[in-house]
Amino acid sequence: MTLAESTSPTEVPKLAPDGHRRRTALLVVSKYGTLIAMVIMIIIFSIAAPGGSFLQPQNLLAILSQSALTAIIAAGVTLVLVAGEFDLSIGYTASFAGVLVTGLMSHQGLPVPAAILLTIFAGAAVGMANGLLVAKAGVNAVIATLGVGTMVVGLSFGYTAGQPILSLPTDFTAIALGRAVLGVPNLIWLMSIVLVILWVLLNRTPLGIRIQATGANSHAAALAGVRTDRAKISAFVIAGACAAIAGTLLSSQLGSGMVSSGDGYLLDALAAVFLGSATLRDGKFHIVGTLIGVLIVNIGFNGLGLIGTPTFFQFVFKGGILVFAVALATLARRYARS
């Protein structure tokens, strides 16, 4: 019996639609699985939180405000990852920025705007050092950024002698704690400005196109005339500046500068960026996905806190949601393509 004889004509119309529906469902999960998970979390916390506190406007603003610093630093890291490299110095750079900006005001007596600008330039200089080591000297990005970050920690201790810097101007602390426009926390506005600028830079400028081309295929980009070394250095410089901005805002929020205040943002930022890469695009890093990743993590933290979950479980959640979401998206894409 031939293959044509062994296959009933009625079997093809049955199997083809089923396979198509299964493939479509998997593609939907691969692109929108993290968004679906975020919606499910919102529904669960809305029901479980006492007195409907989760959906209160002040709590929603609190979630956005708590997401601001992580989103700023993670957006800078996104550009480095788009360029095909890695940056482990961002948390240390944020901490250094916090002590530098407060020290320039408290010890050197500089006005607030001058101290902030010098601190951002210092963060960009750290990024420049990372970029030169990686792109020009050929040092592995993990080794280079970890080494530079460790040196930055030394600079922080040398500048402060390990002591927190206090006695800051009220104009400085008002930057992070104020609500200058429409009663919305300043941190939310500042986060929005930084993310919009970086989205435009990455998607609508020649530099952004060169960074994307470098990360997609560095060799092909170089053959096409792209200065891949410059693209990578630019990405590192932007990441350093973003880390400095986040560290400055953190010190404004805390009302002090401390040598390790921003170290924890490394894990938060990387978790958000990789979680965001499983959103809307097939494993590609992008600014919108990074923001979604930050929101998912902070919605989980906020909701778990409202329903009285022990603190240790919140950290279990952070690691678990990252692994689960990325694994789900990866498996869904793999089966959909097969």
C-alpha positions in Angstrom: 0.0 0.0 0.0 1.3 3.4 -1.0 1.6 6.4 1.3 -1.3 8.1 -0.6 -3.5 5.1 -0.1 -2.6 4.8 3.6 -3.5 8.4 4.4 -7.2 9.1 4.4 -8.2 12.4 2.7 -10.2 13.3 5.8 -7.2 13.1 8.1 -5.3 16.1 6.6 -8.0 18.7 7.3 -8.2 17.4 10.9 -4.5 17.4 11.7 -3.5 20.6 9.9 -5.9 22.9 11.9 -4.9 21.2 15.2 -1.2 21.7 14.4 -1.8 25.3 13.4 -3.7 26.1 16.6 -1.0 24.5 18.7 1.7 26.4 17.0 -0.3 29.7 17.3 -0.8 29.1 21.0 2.9 28.4 21.6 3.8 31.6 19.7 1.4 33.6 21.8 2.9 32.2 25.0 6.4 32.9 23.7 5.7 36.5 23.0 3.1 37.4 25.6 3.7 34.8 28.4 5.3 37.4 30.7 2.5 39.9 30.1 0.0 37.2 30.9 1.8 36.3 34.1 1.8 40.0 35.1 -1.9 40.2 34.5 -2.5 37.0 36.6 -0.4 38.5 39.4 -2.4 41.7 39.4 -5.6 39.8 39.6 -4.4 37.5 42.4 -3.0 40.4 44.5 -6.1 42.5 43.9 -8.2 39.7 45.4 -5.8 38.6 48.1 -4.6 42.0 49.4 -6.7 43.2 52.4 -9.2 45.9 51.7 -8.4 46.1 48.0 -5.2 47.9 48.9 -3.2 46.6 45.9 -5.3 48.6 43.4 -5.3 51.8 45.4 -3.8 54.7 43.3 -1.2 55.4 45.9 0.0 51.8 45.9 0.2 51.8 42.1 2.2 55.0 42.2 4.4 53.4 44.8 5.1 50.4 42.5 6.1 52.7 39.7 8.2 54.8 42.0 9.9 51.7 43.5 10.6 50.6 39.9 12.2 53.8 38.8 15.8 53.3 39.9 16.0 49.7 38.7 14.4 50.7 35.4 17.0 53.5 34.8 20.0 51.3 35.6 18.5 48.3 33.7 17.8 50.4 30.6 21.5 51.3 30.4 22.5 47.6 30.8 20.1 46.8 28.0 22.2 48.7 25.5 25.3 46.8 26.6 23.5 43.5 26.1 22.1 44.6 22.8 25.7 45.3 21.8 26.6 41.7 22.7 28.5 42.4 25.9 28.0 42.3 29.6 28.5 44.7 32.5 28.9 43.6 36.1 30.1 47.0 37.4 26.8 48.8 37.3 25.8 48.3 41.0 29.3 49.4 42.1 29.1 52.4 39.8 25.7 53.4 41.3 27.1 53.2 44.8 30.2 55.3 43.8 27.9 57.9 42.2 25.9 58.1 45.5 29.0 58.8 47.6 30.5 61.1 45.0 27.5 63.3 44.5 26.9 63.7 48.2 30.6 64.3 48.9 30.9 67.0 46.3 28.1 68.8 48.0 28.9 68.1 51.6 32.7 68.2 51.5 33.6 70.3 48.5 30.6 72.6 48.7 29.6 72.4 45.1 26.0 73.4 44.2 23.5 70.7 43.4 23.5 70.9 39.6 27.3 71.0 39.3 27.7 68.0 41.7 25.1 66.0 39.7 26.7 66.7 36.3 30.2 65.8 37.5 28.8 62.6 39.0 27.1 61.6 35.7 30.4 62.3 33.9 32.2 60.2 36.4 29.8 57.3 35.7 30.3 57.7 32.0 34.1 57.6 32.6 33.7 54.3 34.4 31.7 53.1 31.4 34.4 54.4 29.1 37.0 52.4 31.0 34.9 49.3 30.6 34.4 49.9 26.9 38.1 50.5 26.2 39.1 47.3 28.0 36.5 45.2 26.2 36.5 46.7 22.7 40.2 47.9 22.4 42.2 45.6 24.7 40.0 42.5 24.0 39.5 41.7 27.7 36.5 39.5 28.4 33.6 41.7 29.4 32.8 39.8 32.6 36.5 40.0 33.8 36.9 43.7 32.7 33.7 45.0 34.2 34.1 43.0 37.4 37.7 44.3 37.8 36.7 47.9 37.1 33.8 47.6 39.5 36.1 46.3 42.2 38.4 49.3 41.7 35.4 51.6 41.9 34.5 50.0 45.3 38.1 50.9 46.4 37.6 54.5 45.2 34.3 54.7 47.2 36.0 53.5 50.4 39.0 55.8 49.8 36.7 58.8 49.4 34.5 58.2 52.4 36.7 56.1 54.7 33.7 53.8 54.9 31.6 56.4 56.6 28.2 57.6 55.3 28.0 61.1 54.0 25.2 63.2 55.6 24.1 66.8 55.9 22.7 67.2 52.3 20.9 70.2 50.9 17.1 70.0 50.9 17.1 70.9 47.2 18.9 67.6 46.6 16.7 65.3 48.7 13.6 66.9 47.1 14.7 65.6 43.7 13.7 62.0 44.6 11.2 62.6 47.3 9.2 65.5 45.7 6.1 65.5 43.5 6.6 68.5 41.3 4.1 67.7 38.5 0.5 66.6 38.9 1.2 65.0 42.3 3.1 62.2 40.6 6.5 61.3 42.3 9.5 62.9 40.6 11.1 59.5 40.2 8.4 58.3 37.9 8.8 61.3 35.6 12.6 60.9 35.6 12.3 57.2 34.8 10.0 58.0 31.9 12.4 60.6 30.5 15.4 58.3 30.6 13.5 55.4 29.1 12.1 57.4 26.3 15.5 58.9 25.4 17.1 55.5 25.4 14.3 54.0 23.3 14.7 56.7 20.7 18.4 56.4 20.8 18.4 52.6 20.3 15.6 52.5 17.7 15.7 55.8 15.8 19.3 57.0 15.6 22.4 55.8 13.7 24.2 55.0 16.9 21.4 52.7 18.0 21.3 50.9 14.7 25.1 50.4 14.9 24.8 49.0 18.4 22.1 46.6 17.3 24.1 45.5 14.2 27.2 45.0 16.4 25.3 42.7 18.8 23.5 40.8 16.0 26.7 40.0 14.1 29.9 41.9 15.0 31.9 40.4 12.1 29.2 41.2 9.5 28.7 44.7 10.9 32.4 45.4 10.7 32.4 44.2 7.0 29.5 46.6 6.4 31.6 49.5 7.7 30.3 49.7 11.2 32.9 50.7 13.8 31.9 48.0 16.2 34.5 49.0 18.8 32.9 52.5 19.0 29.5 51.1 19.2 30.4 48.9 22.1 32.2 51.7 23.9 29.2 54.0 23.4 26.9 51.3 25.0 29.2 51.0 28.0 29.4 54.8 28.4 25.6 55.1 28.4 25.3 52.2 30.9 27.8 54.0 33.2 25.9 57.2 32.9 22.6 55.5 33.7 24.1 53.8 36.7 25.4 57.2 37.9 21.9 58.7 37.5 20.4 55.9 39.5 23.0 56.2 42.2 22.5 59.9 42.4 18.7 59.5 42.8 19.2 56.8 45.3 21.3 59.0 47.5 18.7 61.7 47.1 16.1 59.3 48.2 18.1 58.0 51.2 19.4 61.5 52.2 22.9 60.1 52.4 25.8 58.6 50.5 26.9 55.1 51.4 29.6 52.9 49.8 27.4 49.9 49.2 23.9 51.4 48.8 23.6 50.6 45.1 25.3 47.2 44.9 22.1 45.2 45.0 20.8 46.8 41.8 23.0 44.5 39.7 20.9 41.4 40.2 17.6 43.4 40.0 18.7 45.0 36.7 19.9 41.8 35.1 16.7 39.9 36.2 14.6 42.7 34.7 16.5 42.8 31.4 16.5 39.0 30.9 12.9 38.7 31.9 12.1 41.5 29.4 13.9 39.7 26.7 11.2 37.0 26.9 8.5 39.6 26.2 7.2 40.7 22.8 10.3 39.7 21.0 12.0 36.4 20.4 14.7 36.6 23.1 16.0 40.0 22.0 16.8 42.7 24.6 14.8 45.9 24.2 13.8 48.9 26.4 10.1 48.2 26.5 10.7 44.6 27.6 13.1 45.8 30.3 10.5 48.1 31.7 8.0 45.2 31.7 10.5 43.0 33.5 11.1 45.6 36.2 7.4 46.0 36.7 6.8 42.3 37.0 9.5 42.0 39.7 8.2 45.0 41.7 4.5 44.0 41.3 5.5 40.7 42.8 7.4 42.2 45.7 4.7 44.7 46.5 1.9 42.2 46.3 3.7 39.6 48.4 4.4 42.3 51.0 0.8 43.4 51.2 -0.5 39.8 51.8 2.1 39.3 54.5 4.4 36.9 52.8 7.8 36.4 54.7 10.7 38.4 53.3 12.7 35.4 52.3 10.0 34.2 50.0 10.1 37.5 48.1 13.7 36.7 47.1 12.7 33.2 46.1 10.0 34.8 43.9 12.5 37.1 42.2 14.7 34.2 41.2 11.8 31.9 40.5 9.9 34.2 38.2 13.0 34.9 36.2 13.8 31.3 35.6 10.2 30.3 35.0 9.4 33.1 32.5 12.5 32.7 30.5 12.3 28.9 30.4 8.6 29.1 29.4 9.3 31.5 26.6 12.3 29.5 25.3 10.5 26.2 25.3 7.4 27.8 23.6 9.5 29.2 20.8 11.4 26.0 20.4 8.2 23.9 20.0 6.5 26.5 17.9 9.3 26.5 15.4 9.5 22.7 15.3 
